[in-house]
Amino acid sequence: MKLKISFAILQVFSIIIFSSCEQDSISTLETETLVLESYLFAGQAVDSVRVTKSIIYSQESDTIVTYDDLDIKIEVDGYNYDLITIGNGFYKNPSLIVEEKKDYKISFEHNEVLIWAQTYVPQVDLATISSTEINMEKIESGTPGGPSNQTDPIEITWENSNGDYYYVLVENMEQDPEYINGNLEDLLEEGEEIRRFSFRSEPEIMDLYAIDTRREIQQFGTHRVIVFHVNPEYA
């Protein structure tokens, strides 16, 4: 059976800021401190801006308090774009497409305090892949994996002369995935469907990532490989 791997490259930039507050003890602090978290993907619409209330370290409840009634704007090229709430603290603007080599500023007011964050979207780079197709044989249930599934790593490379952080995401794109190792199917609960396999590497300063096809690929079918270029605060 054949395992095919295709690849693409995107960039992601994260913004995480806190509103200012005075505190004497982190264990007893009652505050309206907000956390603004946003992920901007070059070439994609703004759809993952979220505002939540910070959680006190010592409190027992881990329930997330969200804010859905804020007037949030994104400024780019001197223009302000309104974000609309979609519930659970998330905001988006499907008509605003993130562009490379531009500054983005997110801002809103809460309790008469201006909360804002800003980031720069650098130029999108190109990545190359050493192979787009490999062959692996099905390991039948009840049998160990054999030498036939020993394949060379697939290398993803890109230019990183500035020493920036990257991570790699590999995900199966099939609607009805099938495990290479049939023993993994035996671990499923009765009636449980096979979920599409995916994994991501840790953010590191690197210009090469080698996919261990035996350890890091679990299912047959077409896979997507995305190289994410991330800010240091995300890493």
C-alpha positions as CSV (number, residue, x, y, z in Angstrom):
1,M,0.0,0.0,0.0
2,K,1.2,3.5,-0.7
3,L,1.6,6.5,1.6
4,K,1.7,9.8,-0.2
5,I,2.9,13.0,1.3
6,S,2.3,16.5,-0.1
7,F,3.5,19.7,1.5
8,A,2.7,23.4,1.9
9,I,4.2,26.3,3.9
10,L,2.4,28.8,6.1
11,Q,3.5,31.3,8.7
12,V,1.9,31.8,12.1
13,F,2.4,34.7,14.5
14,S,1.1,34.8,18.0
15,I,0.2,37.8,20.2
16,I,-0.4,37.3,23.9
17,I,-0.7,40.4,26.1
18,F,-2.1,41.2,29.5
19,S,-3.8,44.4,30.7
20,S,-2.1,46.2,33.5
21,C,-3.0,45.7,37.2
22,E,-1.6,46.2,40.7
23,Q,-1.0,43.1,42.8
24,D,0.2,42.3,46.3
25,S,-0.2,38.5,46.4
26,I,-0.6,36.2,43.4
27,S,-2.5,33.7,45.7
28,T,-5.2,36.1,46.8
29,L,-5.5,38.5,43.8
30,E,-9.0,39.2,42.5
31,T,-8.6,41.0,39.2
32,E,-10.3,41.8,35.9
33,T,-7.0,41.2,34.1
34,L,-7.7,40.2,30.5
35,V,-5.7,38.0,28.2
36,L,-5.8,38.7,24.5
37,E,-4.5,35.9,22.4
38,S,-4.4,35.9,18.6
39,Y,-2.9,33.9,15.8
40,L,-2.4,35.6,12.4
41,F,-1.7,33.3,9.4
42,A,-0.2,35.0,6.4
43,G,-2.5,34.5,3.4
44,Q,-5.6,33.7,5.6
45,A,-8.4,35.6,7.1
46,V,-8.4,36.8,10.7
47,D,-10.4,34.2,12.5
48,S,-8.7,33.4,15.8
49,V,-8.6,36.4,18.1
50,R,-9.8,35.5,21.7
51,V,-10.2,37.5,24.9
52,T,-10.4,35.7,28.3
53,K,-10.0,36.5,31.9
54,S,-6.8,35.5,33.6
55,I,-7.0,32.6,36.1
56,I,-5.6,33.1,39.6
57,Y,-2.9,30.5,40.3
58,S,-4.4,29.3,43.6
59,Q,-8.0,29.2,42.6
60,E,-9.7,25.8,42.4
61,S,-11.9,26.4,39.4
62,D,-10.3,26.2,35.9
63,T,-13.4,27.5,34.2
64,I,-12.4,30.0,31.4
65,V,-14.3,33.3,31.5
66,T,-14.6,34.8,28.1
67,Y,-15.7,38.2,26.7
68,D,-18.0,38.5,23.7
69,D,-19.1,42.2,23.9
70,L,-15.9,44.0,23.2
71,D,-15.3,46.5,20.4
72,I,-12.1,45.1,18.9
73,K,-10.3,46.6,16.0
74,I,-7.2,45.6,13.9
75,E,-5.2,48.5,12.4
76,V,-3.1,47.9,9.2
77,D,-1.8,50.4,6.7
78,G,-3.6,53.2,8.7
79,Y,-7.0,51.6,8.4
80,N,-9.1,50.1,11.2
81,Y,-11.0,46.9,10.7
82,D,-13.8,45.8,13.1
83,L,-13.9,42.3,14.4
84,I,-17.2,40.5,15.0
85,T,-17.8,38.1,17.9
86,I,-18.5,34.5,17.1
87,G,-19.0,33.4,20.8
88,N,-16.8,31.7,23.4
89,G,-14.5,34.8,23.5
90,F,-13.5,34.5,19.8
91,Y,-13.6,37.3,17.2
92,K,-13.0,37.3,13.5
93,N,-13.1,39.4,10.3
94,P,-13.4,37.0,7.3
95,S,-12.8,39.8,4.8
96,L,-9.5,40.8,6.3
97,I,-6.7,38.7,4.8
98,V,-3.3,38.8,6.6
99,E,-0.5,40.0,4.3
100,E,3.2,39.5,4.6
101,K,5.6,42.4,5.4
102,K,3.0,44.4,7.2
103,D,2.4,45.6,10.8
104,Y,-0.9,44.6,12.6
105,K,-2.2,46.2,15.8
106,I,-5.1,44.8,17.7
107,S,-6.8,47.0,20.3
108,F,-9.9,47.4,22.4
109,E,-11.0,49.2,25.6
110,H,-12.0,47.6,28.9
111,N,-12.8,49.4,32.1
112,E,-11.5,52.6,30.5
113,V,-8.1,50.9,29.9
114,L,-6.8,50.6,26.3
115,I,-5.5,47.1,25.7
116,W,-3.4,46.5,22.6
117,A,-0.8,44.3,20.9
118,Q,1.2,44.7,17.8
119,T,3.2,42.3,15.5
120,Y,5.0,42.3,12.2
121,V,4.3,39.6,9.5
122,P,7.6,38.9,7.7
123,Q,8.0,37.7,4.2
124,V,6.7,34.2,3.5
125,D,9.6,31.9,2.6
126,L,9.8,28.7,0.5
127,A,10.4,25.2,1.7
128,T,11.5,22.1,-0.2
129,I,10.8,18.5,0.5
130,S,13.1,15.6,-0.4
131,S,10.3,13.2,-1.4
132,T,6.6,13.5,-2.0
133,E,5.8,9.8,-2.1
134,I,6.9,6.7,-0.2
135,N,5.7,3.1,-0.1
136,M,5.0,1.2,3.1
137,E,3.4,-2.1,3.6
138,K,0.4,-2.9,5.9
139,I,1.3,-4.5,9.2
140,E,-1.4,-7.0,9.9
141,S,-3.0,-7.1,13.3
142,G,-1.2,-9.5,15.7
143,T,2.2,-9.3,13.9
144,P,5.2,-7.1,14.7
145,G,6.5,-4.5,12.2
146,G,9.2,-5.8,9.9
147,P,12.2,-4.4,8.0
148,S,10.0,-3.8,4.9
149,N,8.8,-0.6,6.5
150,Q,12.3,0.8,7.0
151,T,12.4,4.0,4.8
152,D,14.6,7.0,4.6
153,P,13.6,10.1,6.5
154,I,11.8,12.8,4.5
155,E,13.7,16.1,4.9
156,I,12.0,19.5,4.8
157,T,14.4,22.3,4.3
158,W,14.2,26.1,4.2
159,E,16.3,29.2,4.5
160,N,16.8,30.6,8.0
161,S,19.8,33.0,7.9
162,N,18.1,35.2,10.6
163,G,18.0,32.4,13.2
164,D,14.2,32.5,13.6
165,Y,11.9,29.9,15.2
166,Y,10.0,27.3,13.2
167,Y,7.9,24.2,13.9
168,V,6.6,21.5,11.5
169,L,3.0,20.2,11.4
170,V,2.3,16.8,9.7
171,E,-1.4,15.8,9.3
172,N,-3.3,13.1,7.4
173,M,-5.9,14.5,5.0
174,E,-7.9,11.4,4.3
175,Q,-11.6,11.3,5.2
176,D,-11.4,7.5,6.0
177,P,-7.8,7.0,7.3
178,E,-6.3,3.5,7.7
179,Y,-3.5,2.6,10.1
180,I,-0.2,1.3,8.7
181,N,0.1,-0.9,11.8
182,G,-3.1,-2.9,12.2
183,N,-2.3,-3.4,15.9
184,L,-3.3,0.2,16.6
185,E,-6.7,-0.5,15.3
186,D,-7.1,-3.2,18.0
187,L,-6.7,-0.5,20.7
188,L,-9.9,1.3,19.5
189,E,-13.0,1.1,21.6
190,E,-15.9,-0.7,20.0
191,G,-17.6,1.6,17.5
192,E,-14.8,4.2,17.8
193,E,-13.8,5.8,14.5
194,I,-10.2,6.2,13.4
195,R,-9.2,9.8,13.8
196,R,-6.9,11.4,11.3
197,F,-3.3,11.3,12.6
198,S,-1.3,14.5,13.1
199,F,1.8,15.6,15.0
200,R,3.8,18.8,15.5
201,S,7.4,19.4,16.4
202,E,8.6,21.7,19.1
203,P,9.4,25.3,18.0
204,E,13.2,25.5,17.4
205,I,15.7,27.6,15.6
206,M,16.2,25.4,12.6
207,D,16.3,25.2,8.8
208,L,15.7,21.5,8.5
209,Y,13.3,18.9,9.9
210,A,13.6,15.2,9.1
211,I,10.3,13.2,9.3
212,D,11.0,9.7,10.7
213,T,8.5,7.9,8.5
214,R,8.4,4.8,10.6
215,R,7.8,6.6,13.9
216,E,6.1,9.8,12.9
217,I,3.7,8.5,10.2
218,Q,1.0,6.2,11.4
219,Q,-1.6,6.1,8.6
220,F,-1.8,5.6,4.8
221,G,-3.0,8.3,2.5
222,T,-2.1,11.9,1.5
223,H,-0.5,14.0,4.2
224,R,0.0,17.7,4.5
225,V,3.3,19.1,5.8
226,I,3.3,22.7,7.0
227,V,6.3,24.7,8.1
228,F,5.3,27.4,10.6
229,H,7.4,30.5,11.1
230,V,6.7,31.8,14.6
231,N,7.6,34.7,16.8
232,P,9.9,34.2,19.8
233,E,7.1,34.8,22.2
234,Y,5.2,31.9,20.7
235,A,8.2,29.6,21.0
